[in-house]
Amino acid sequence: MKLRSVCIGTADAQRLAAFYSTVLQEEPHADGNHYSFSQINIWNPSDVKTSGENSIWLMFSDTDIDAYMNVW
């Protein structure tokens, strides 16, 4: 299994994208309030219901991801 990317949910995606742009020295691909770097995505959930706190998602991939389901 490989870690493919991290997605950070925040109400101020533009500000966080500017921070990561400086840290990573990389310009993001921007689509509205969503910003993508090579392995970090910043997302503004806007009107999507969340727990009320900022969230981070880890995204994995594998050729047989279903095999990992038996581990849990």
Distance bins in CASP14 RR format, pairs under 12 A and 6 or more apart:
PFRMAT RR
TARGET T0000
AUTHOR 0000-0000-0000
RMODE 2
METHOD distances of the structure
MODEL  1
1 58 0 0 0 0 0 1 0 0 0 0 0
1 59 0 0 0 0 0 1 0 0 0 0 0
1 60 1 0 1 0 0 0 0 0 0 0 0
1 61 1 0 0 1 0 0 0 0 0 0 0
1 62 1 0 1 0 0 0 0 0 0 0 0
1 63 0 0 0 0 1 0 0 0 0 0 0
1 64 0 0 0 0 1 0 0 0 0 0 0
1 65 1 0 0 1 0 0 0 0 0 0 0
1 66 0 0 0 0 0 1 0 0 0 0 0
1 67 0 0 0 0 1 0 0 0 0 0 0
1 68 1 0 0 1 0 0 0 0 0 0 0
1 69 0 0 0 0 0 1 0 0 0 0 0
1 71 0 0 0 0 1 0 0 0 0 0 0
2 39 0 0 0 0 0 1 0 0 0 0 0
2 58 0 0 0 0 0 1 0 0 0 0 0
2 59 0 0 0 0 1 0 0 0 0 0 0
2 60 1 0 0 1 0 0 0 0 0 0 0
2 61 1 0 1 0 0 0 0 0 0 0 0
2 62 1 0 0 1 0 0 0 0 0 0 0
2 63 0 0 0 0 1 0 0 0 0 0 0
2 65 0 0 0 0 0 1 0 0 0 0 0
2 68 0 0 0 0 0 1 0 0 0 0 0
3 39 0 0 0 0 1 0 0 0 0 0 0
3 40 0 0 0 0 0 1 0 0 0 0 0
3 57 0 0 0 0 0 1 0 0 0 0 0
3 58 1 0 0 1 0 0 0 0 0 0 0
3 59 1 0 0 1 0 0 0 0 0 0 0
3 60 1 0 1 0 0 0 0 0 0 0 0
3 61 0 0 0 0 1 0 0 0 0 0 0
3 62 0 0 0 0 0 1 0 0 0 0 0
4 38 0 0 0 0 0 1 0 0 0 0 0
4 39 1 0 0 1 0 0 0 0 0 0 0
4 40 0 0 0 0 0 1 0 0 0 0 0
4 41 0 0 0 0 0 1 0 0 0 0 0
4 57 0 0 0 0 0 1 0 0 0 0 0
4 58 0 0 0 0 1 0 0 0 0 0 0
4 59 1 0 1 0 0 0 0 0 0 0 0
4 60 1 0 0 1 0 0 0 0 0 0 0
4 61 1 0 1 0 0 0 0 0 0 0 0
4 62 0 0 0 0 1 0 0 0 0 0 0
4 65 0 0 0 0 0 1 0 0 0 0 0
5 36 0 0 0 0 1 0 0 0 0 0 0
5 37 0 0 0 0 1 0 0 0 0 0 0
5 38 0 0 0 0 1 0 0 0 0 0 0
5 39 1 0 1 0 0 0 0 0 0 0 0
5 40 1 0 0 1 0 0 0 0 0 0 0
5 41 1 0 1 0 0 0 0 0 0 0 0
5 42 0 0 0 0 0 1 0 0 0 0 0
5 43 0 0 0 0 0 1 0 0 0 0 0
5 56 0 0 0 0 0 1 0 0 0 0 0
5 57 0 0 0 0 1 0 0 0 0 0 0
5 58 0 0 0 0 1 0 0 0 0 0 0
5 59 1 0 1 0 0 0 0 0 0 0 0
5 60 0 0 0 0 1 0 0 0 0 0 0
5 61 0 0 0 0 1 0 0 0 0 0 0
6 20 0 0 0 0 0 1 0 0 0 0 0
6 36 0 0 0 0 0 1 0 0 0 0 0
6 37 0 0 0 0 1 0 0 0 0 0 0
6 38 0 0 0 0 0 1 0 0 0 0 0
6 39 1 0 0 1 0 0 0 0 0 0 0
6 40 1 0 1 0 0 0 0 0 0 0 0
6 41 1 0 0 1 0 0 0 0 0 0 0
6 42 0 0 0 0 1 0 0 0 0 0 0
6 43 0 0 0 0 0 1 0 0 0 0 0
6 55 0 0 0 0 0 1 0 0 0 0 0
6 56 1 0 0 1 0 0 0 0 0 0 0
6 57 1 0 0 1 0 0 0 0 0 0 0
6 58 1 0 1 0 0 0 0 0 0 0 0
6 59 1 0 0 1 0 0 0 0 0 0 0
6 60 0 0 0 0 0 1 0 0 0 0 0
7 13 0 0 0 0 0 1 0 0 0 0 0
7 16 0 0 0 0 0 1 0 0 0 0 0
7 34 0 0 0 0 1 0 0 0 0 0 0
7 35 0 0 0 0 0 1 0 0 0 0 0
7 36 0 0 0 0 1 0 0 0 0 0 0
7 37 0 0 0 0 0 1 0 0 0 0 0
7 39 0 0 0 0 0 1 0 0 0 0 0
7 40 1 0 0 1 0 0 0 0 0 0 0
7 41 1 0 1 0 0 0 0 0 0 0 0
7 42 1 0 0 1 0 0 0 0 0 0 0
7 43 1 0 1 0 0 0 0 0 0 0 0
7 44 0 0 0 0 0 1 0 0 0 0 0
7 45 0 0 0 0 0 1 0 0 0 0 0
7 54 0 0 0 0 0 1 0 0 0 0 0
7 55 0 0 0 0 1 0 0 0 0 0 0
7 56 1 0 0 1 0 0 0 0 0 0 0
7 57 1 0 1 0 0 0 0 0 0 0 0
7 58 0 0 0 0 1 0 0 0 0 0 0
7 59 1 0 0 1 0 0 0 0 0 0 0
8 15 0 0 0 0 0 1 0 0 0 0 0
8 16 1 0 0 1 0 0 0 0 0 0 0
8 17 0 0 0 0 1 0 0 0 0 0 0
8 19 0 0 0 0 0 1 0 0 0 0 0
8 20 0 0 0 0 1 0 0 0 0 0 0
8 28 0 0 0 0 0 1 0 0 0 0 0
8 34 0 0 0 0 0 1 0 0 0 0 0
8 35 0 0 0 0 1 0 0 0 0 0 0
8 36 0 0 0 0 0 1 0 0 0 0 0
8 37 0 0 0 0 0 1 0 0 0 0 0
8 39 0 0 0 0 0 1 0 0 0 0 0
8 40 1 0 0 1 0 0 0 0 0 0 0
8 41 1 0 0 1 0 0 0 0 0 0 0
8 42 1 0 1 0 0 0 0 0 0 0 0
8 43 1 0 0 1 0 0 0 0 0 0 0
8 44 0 0 0 0 0 1 0 0 0 0 0
8 45 0 0 0 0 0 1 0 0 0 0 0
8 54 1 0 0 1 0 0 0 0 0 0 0
8 55 1 0 0 1 0 0 0 0 0 0 0
8 56 1 0 1 0 0 0 0 0 0 0 0
8 57 0 0 0 0 1 0 0 0 0 0 0
8 58 0 0 0 0 0 1 0 0 0 0 0
8 59 0 0 0 0 0 1 0 0 0 0 0
9 16 0 0 0 0 1 0 0 0 0 0 0
9 17 0 0 0 0 0 1 0 0 0 0 0
9 33 0 0 0 0 0 1 0 0 0 0 0
9 34 0 0 0 0 1 0 0 0 0 0 0
9 35 0 0 0 0 0 1 0 0 0 0 0
9 40 0 0 0 0 0 1 0 0 0 0 0
9 41 0 0 0 0 1 0 0 0 0 0 0
9 42 1 0 0 1 0 0 0 0 0 0 0
9 43 1 0 1 0 0 0 0 0 0 0 0
9 44 1 0 0 1 0 0 0 0 0 0 0
9 45 1 0 0 1 0 0 0 0 0 0 0
9 46 0 0 0 0 0 1 0 0 0 0 0
9 48 0 0 0 0 1 0 0 0 0 0 0
9 50 0 0 0 0 1 0 0 0 0 0 0
9 51 0 0 0 0 0 1 0 0 0 0 0
9 52 0 0 0 0 0 1 0 0 0 0 0
9 53 0 0 0 0 1 0 0 0 0 0 0
9 54 1 0 1 0 0 0 0 0 0 0 0
9 55 1 0 1 0 0 0 0 0 0 0 0
9 56 1 0 0 1 0 0 0 0 0 0 0
9 57 1 0 0 1 0 0 0 0 0 0 0
10 16 1 0 1 0 0 0 0 0 0 0 0
10 17 0 0 0 0 1 0 0 0 0 0 0
10 18 0 0 0 0 0 1 0 0 0 0 0
10 19 0 0 0 0 0 1 0 0 0 0 0
10 20 0 0 0 0 0 1 0 0 0 0 0
10 33 0 0 0 0 1 0 0 0 0 0 0
10 34 0 0 0 0 0 1 0 0 0 0 0
10 35 0 0 0 0 0 1 0 0 0 0 0
10 40 0 0 0 0 0 1 0 0 0 0 0
10 41 0 0 0 0 0 1 0 0 0 0 0
10 42 1 0 0 1 0 0 0 0 0 0 0
10 43 1 0 0 1 0 0 0 0 0 0 0
10 44 1 0 0 1 0 0 0 0 0 0 0
10 45 0 0 0 0 1 0 0 0 0 0 0
10 46 0 0 0 0 0 1 0 0 0 0 0
10 50 0 0 0 0 0 1 0 0 0 0 0
10 52 0 0 0 0 0 1 0 0 0 0 0
10 53 0 0 0 0 0 1 0 0 0 0 0
10 54 1 0 1 0 0 0 0 0 0 0 0
10 55 0 0 0 0 1 0 0 0 0 0 0
10 56 0 0 0 0 1 0 0 0 0 0 0
11 33 0 0 0 0 1 0 0 0 0 0 0
11 42 0 0 0 0 0 1 0 0 0 0 0
11 43 0 0 0 0 0 1 0 0 0 0 0
11 44 1 0 0 1 0 0 0 0 0 0 0
11 45 0 0 0 0 1 0 0 0 0 0 0
11 46 0 0 0 0 1 0 0 0 0 0 0
11 47 0 0 0 0 0 1 0 0 0 0 0
11 48 0 0 0 0 0 1 0 0 0 0 0
11 50 0 0 0 0 1 0 0 0 0 0 0
11 52 0 0 0 0 1 0 0 0 0 0 0
11 53 0 0 0 0 0 1 0 0 0 0 0
11 54 1 0 0 1 0 0 0 0 0 0 0
11 55 0 0 0 0 0 1 0 0 0 0 0
12 18 0 0 0 0 1 0 0 0 0 0 0
12 19 0 0 0 0 1 0 0 0 0 0 0
12 33 0 0 0 0 1 0 0 0 0 0 0
12 35 0 0 0 0 0 1 0 0 0 0 0
12 42 0 0 0 0 1 0 0 0 0 0 0
12 43 0 0 0 0 0 1 0 0 0 0 0
12 44 1 0 0 1 0 0 0 0 0 0 0
12 45 0 0 0 0 0 1 0 0 0 0 0
12 46 0 0 0 0 0 1 0 0 0 0 0
12 54 0 0 0 0 1 0 0 0 0 0 0
13 19 0 0 0 0 0 1 0 0 0 0 0
13 20 0 0 0 0 0 1 0 0 0 0 0
13 21 0 0 0 0 0 1 0 0 0 0 0
13 28 0 0 0 0 1 0 0 0 0 0 0
13 30 0 0 0 0 1 0 0 0 0 0 0
13 31 0 0 0 0 0 1 0 0 0 0 0
13 32 0 0 0 0 1 0 0 0 0 0 0
13 33 1 0 1 0 0 0 0 0 0 0 0
13 34 1 0 0 1 0 0 0 0 0 0 0
13 35 1 0 0 1 0 0 0 0 0 0 0
13 36 0 0 0 0 0 1 0 0 0 0 0
13 40 0 0 0 0 0 1 0 0 0 0 0
13 41 0 0 0 0 1 0 0 0 0 0 0
13 42 1 0 1 0 0 0 0 0 0 0 0
13 43 1 0 0 1 0 0 0 0 0 0 0
13 44 1 1 0 0 0 0 0 0 0 0 0
13 45 0 0 0 0 1 0 0 0 0 0 0
13 46 0 0 0 0 1 0 0 0 0 0 0
13 54 0 0 0 0 0 1 0 0 0 0 0
14 20 0 0 0 0 0 1 0 0 0 0 0
14 21 0 0 0 0 0 1 0 0 0 0 0
14 28 0 0 0 0 0 1 0 0 0 0 0
14 30 0 0 0 0 1 0 0 0 0 0 0
14 32 0 0 0 0 1 0 0 0 0 0 0
14 33 1 0 0 1 0 0 0 0 0 0 0
14 34 0 0 0 0 0 1 0 0 0 0 0
14 35 1 0 0 1 0 0 0 0 0 0 0
14 42 0 0 0 0 1 0 0 0 0 0 0
14 43 0 0 0 0 0 1 0 0 0 0 0
14 44 0 0 0 0 1 0 0 0 0 0 0
15 21 0 0 0 0 0 1 0 0 0 0 0
15 22 0 0 0 0 0 1 0 0 0 0 0
15 33 0 0 0 0 0 1 0 0 0 0 0
15 35 0 0 0 0 0 1 0 0 0 0 0
15 42 0 0 0 0 1 0 0 0 0 0 0
15 44 0 0 0 0 0 1 0 0 0 0 0
16 22 0 0 0 0 0 1 0 0 0 0 0
16 23 0 0 0 0 0 1 0 0 0 0 0
16 24 0 0 0 0 0 1 0 0 0 0 0
16 28 0 0 0 0 0 1 0 0 0 0 0
16 33 0 0 0 0 0 1 0 0 0 0 0
16 34 0 0 0 0 0 1 0 0 0 0 0
16 35 1 0 0 1 0 0 0 0 0 0 0
16 37 0 0 0 0 0 1 0 0 0 0 0
16 40 0 0 0 0 1 0 0 0 0 0 0
16 41 0 0 0 0 0 1 0 0 0 0 0
16 42 1 0 1 0 0 0 0 0 0 0 0
16 43 0 0 0 0 1 0 0 0 0 0 0
16 44 0 0 0 0 1 0 0 0 0 0 0
16 54 0 0 0 0 1 0 0 0 0 0 0
16 56 0 0 0 0 0 1 0 0 0 0 0
17 23 0 0 0 0 0 1 0 0 0 0 0
17 24 0 0 0 0 0 1 0 0 0 0 0
17 26 0 0 0 0 0 1 0 0 0 0 0
17 27 0 0 0 0 1 0 0 0 0 0 0
17 28 1 0 1 0 0 0 0 0 0 0 0
17 29 0 0 0 0 0 1 0 0 0 0 0
17 30 1 0 0 1 0 0 0 0 0 0 0
17 31 0 0 0 0 0 1 0 0 0 0 0
17 32 0 0 0 0 0 1 0 0 0 0 0
17 33 0 0 0 0 1 0 0 0 0 0 0
17 34 0 0 0 0 1 0 0 0 0 0 0
17 35 1 1 0 0 0 0 0 0 0 0 0
17 36 0 0 0 0 1 0 0 0 0 0 0
17 37 0 0 0 0 1 0 0 0 0 0 0
17 40 0 0 0 0 1 0 0 0 0 0 0
17 41 0 0 0 0 1 0 0 0 0 0 0
17 42 1 0 1 0 0 0 0 0 0 0 0
17 43 0 0 0 0 0 1 0 0 0 0 0
17 44 0 0 0 0 1 0 0 0 0 0 0
18 24 0 0 0 0 0 1 0 0 0 0 0
18 26 0 0 0 0 0 1 0 0 0 0 0
18 27 0 0 0 0 0 1 0 0 0 0 0
18 28 0 0 0 0 1 0 0 0 0 0 0
18 30 0 0 0 0 0 1 0 0 0 0 0
18 35 0 0 0 0 1 0 0 0 0 0 0
18 37 0 0 0 0 0 1 0 0 0 0 0
18 42 0 0 0 0 1 0 0 0 0 0 0
19 26 0 0 0 0 0 1 0 0 0 0 0
19 28 0 0 0 0 0 1 0 0 0 0 0
19 35 0 0 0 0 0 1 0 0 0 0 0
19 37 0 0 0 0 0 1 0 0 0 0 0
19 40 0 0 0 0 0 1 0 0 0 0 0
19 42 0 0 0 0 1 0 0 0 0 0 0
20 26 1 0 0 1 0 0 0 0 0 0 0
20 27 0 0 0 0 0 1 0 0 0 0 0
20 28 1 0 0 1 0 0 0 0 0 0 0
20 35 1 0 0 1 0 0 0 0 0 0 0
20 36 0 0 0 0 0 1 0 0 0 0 0
20 37 1 0 1 0 0 0 0 0 0 0 0
20 38 0 0 0 0 0 1 0 0 0 0 0
20 39 0 0 0 0 0 1 0 0 0 0 0
20 40 1 0 1 0 0 0 0 0 0 0 0
20 41 0 0 0 0 1 0 0 0 0 0 0
20 42 1 0 0 1 0 0 0 0 0 0 0
21 27 1 0 0 1 0 0 0 0 0 0 0
21 28 1 0 0 1 0 0 0 0 0 0 0
21 29 0 0 0 0 0 1 0 0 0 0 0
21 30 0 0 0 0 0 1 0 0 0 0 0
21 35 0 0 0 0 1 0 0 0 0 0 0
21 36 0 0 0 0 0 1 0 0 0 0 0
21 37 1 0 0 1 0 0 0 0 0 0 0
21 38 0 0 0 0 0 1 0 0 0 0 0
21 40 0 0 0 0 0 1 0 0 0 0 0
21 42 0 0 0 0 0 1 0 0 0 0 0
22 28 0 0 0 0 0 1 0 0 0 0 0
22 37 0 0 0 0 0 1 0 0 0 0 0
23 37 0 0 0 0 1 0 0 0 0 0 0
23 40 0 0 0 0 1 0 0 0 0 0 0
24 35 0 0 0 0 0 1 0 0 0 0 0
24 36 0 0 0 0 0 1 0 0 0 0 0
24 37 1 0 1 0 0 0 0 0 0 0 0
24 38 1 0 0 1 0 0 0 0 0 0 0
24 39 0 0 0 0 1 0 0 0 0 0 0
24 40 1 0 0 1 0 0 0 0 0 0 0
24 42 0 0 0 0 0 1 0 0 0 0 0
25 37 0 0 0 0 0 1 0 0 0 0 0
25 38 0 0 0 0 0 1 0 0 0 0 0
26 35 0 0 0 0 0 1 0 0 0 0 0
26 36 0 0 0 0 0 1 0 0 0 0 0
26 37 1 0 1 0 0 0 0 0 0 0 0
26 38 1 0 0 1 0 0 0 0 0 0 0
26 39 0 0 0 0 0 1 0 0 0 0 0
26 40 0 0 0 0 1 0 0 0 0 0 0
27 35 0 0 0 0 1 0 0 0 0 0 0
27 36 0 0 0 0 0 1 0 0 0 0 0
27 37 0 0 0 0 1 0 0 0 0 0 0
27 38 0 0 0 0 0 1 0 0 0 0 0
28 34 0 0 0 0 1 0 0 0 0 0 0
28 35 1 0 1 0 0 0 0 0 0 0 0
28 36 1 0 1 0 0 0 0 0 0 0 0
28 37 1 0 1 0 0 0 0 0 0 0 0
28 38 0 0 0 0 1 0 0 0 0 0 0
28 39 0 0 0 0 0 1 0 0 0 0 0
28 40 0 0 0 0 1 0 0 0 0 0 0
28 41 0 0 0 0 1 0 0 0 0 0 0
28 42 1 0 0 1 0 0 0 0 0 0 0
28 43 0 0 0 0 0 1 0 0 0 0 0
29 35 1 0 0 1 0 0 0 0 0 0 0
29 36 1 0 1 0 0 0 0 0 0 0 0
29 37 0 0 0 0 1 0 0 0 0 0 0
29 38 0 0 0 0 1 0 0 0 0 0 0
29 40 0 0 0 0 0 1 0 0 0 0 0
29 41 0 0 0 0 1 0 0 0 0 0 0
29 42 0 0 0 0 0 1 0 0 0 0 0
30 36 1 0 0 1 0 0 0 0 0 0 0
30 37 0 0 0 0 0 1 0 0 0 0 0
30 41 0 0 0 0 0 1 0 0 0 0 0
30 42 0 0 0 0 1 0 0 0 0 0 0
30 43 0 0 0 0 0 1 0 0 0 0 0
30 44 0 0 0 0 0 1 0 0 0 0 0
31 41 0 0 0 0 0 1 0 0 0 0 0
31 42 0 0 0 0 0 1 0 0 0 0 0
31 43 0 0 0 0 0 1 0 0 0 0 0
31 44 0 0 0 0 0 1 0 0 0 0 0
32 42 0 0 0 0 0 1 0 0 0 0 0
32 43 0 0 0 0 0 1 0 0 0 0 0
32 44 0 0 0 0 1 0 0 0 0 0 0
32 46 0 0 0 0 0 1 0 0 0 0 0
33 41 0 0 0 0 0 1 0 0 0 0 0
33 42 0 0 0 0 1 0 0 0 0 0 0
33 43 1 0 0 1 0 0 0 0 0 0 0
33 44 1 1 0 0 0 0 0 0 0 0 0
33 45 0 0 0 0 1 0 0 0 0 0 0
33 46 1 0 0 1 0 0 0 0 0 0 0
33 47 0 0 0 0 0 1 0 0 0 0 0
33 48 0 0 0 0 0 1 0 0 0 0 0
34 40 0 0 0 0 0 1 0 0 0 0 0
34 41 1 0 0 1 0 0 0 0 0 0 0
34 42 1 0 0 1 0 0 0 0 0 0 0
34 43 1 0 1 0 0 0 0 0 0 0 0
34 44 1 0 0 1 0 0 0 0 0 0 0
34 45 0 0 0 0 1 0 0 0 0 0 0
34 46 0 0 0 0 0 1 0 0 0 0 0
35 41 1 0 0 1 0 0 0 0 0 0 0
35 42 1 0 1 0 0 0 0 0 0 0 0
35 43 1 0 0 1 0 0 0 0 0 0 0
35 44 0 0 0 0 1 0 0 0 0 0 0
36 42 1 0 0 1 0 0 0 0 0 0 0
36 43 0 0 0 0 1 0 0 0 0 0 0
36 59 0 0 0 0 0 1 0 0 0 0 0
39 58 0 0 0 0 0 1 0 0 0 0 0
39 59 0 0 0 0 1 0 0 0 0 0 0
40 56 0 0 0 0 1 0 0 0 0 0 0
40 57 0 0 0 0 0 1 0 0 0 0 0
40 58 0 0 0 0 0 1 0 0 0 0 0
40 59 0 0 0 0 0 1 0 0 0 0 0
41 55 0 0 0 0 0 1 0 0 0 0 0
41 56 0 0 0 0 0 1 0 0 0 0 0
41 57 0 0 0 0 1 0 0 0 0 0 0
41 58 0 0 0 0 0 1 0 0 0 0 0
41 59 0 0 0 0 1 0 0 0 0 0 0
42 54 0 0 0 0 0 1 0 0 0 0 0
42 55 0 0 0 0 0 1 0 0 0 0 0
42 56 0 0 0 0 0 1 0 0 0 0 0
42 57 0 0 0 0 0 1 0 0 0 0 0
43 50 0 0 0 0 0 1 0 0 0 0 0
43 54 0 0 0 0 0 1 0 0 0 0 0
43 55 0 0 0 0 1 0 0 0 0 0 0
43 56 0 0 0 0 0 1 0 0 0 0 0
43 57 0 0 0 0 1 0 0 0 0 0 0
43 59 0 0 0 0 0 1 0 0 0 0 0
44 50 0 0 0 0 0 1 0 0 0 0 0
44 54 0 0 0 0 0 1 0 0 0 0 0
44 55 0 0 0 0 0 1 0 0 0 0 0
45 51 0 0 0 0 0 1 0 0 0 0 0
45 52 0 0 0 0 1 0 0 0 0 0 0
45 53 0 0 0 0 0 1 0 0 0 0 0
45 54 0 0 0 0 1 0 0 0 0 0 0
45 55 1 0 0 1 0 0 0 0 0 0 0
45 57 0 0 0 0 0 1 0 0 0 0 0
48 55 0 0 0 0 0 1 0 0 0 0 0
49 55 0 0 0 0 0 1 0 0 0 0 0
50 56 0 0 0 0 0 1 0 0 0 0 0
50 57 0 0 0 0 0 1 0 0 0 0 0
59 65 0 0 0 0 0 1 0 0 0 0 0
60 68 0 0 0 0 1 0 0 0 0 0 0
61 68 0 0 0 0 0 1 0 0 0 0 0
62 68 1 0 0 1 0 0 0 0 0 0 0
62 69 0 0 0 0 0 1 0 0 0 0 0
62 71 0 0 0 0 0 1 0 0 0 0 0
64 70 0 0 0 0 0 1 0 0 0 0 0
65 71 0 0 0 0 0 1 0 0 0 0 0
65 72 0 0 0 0 0 1 0 0 0 0 0
66 72 0 0 0 0 0 1 0 0 0 0 0
END
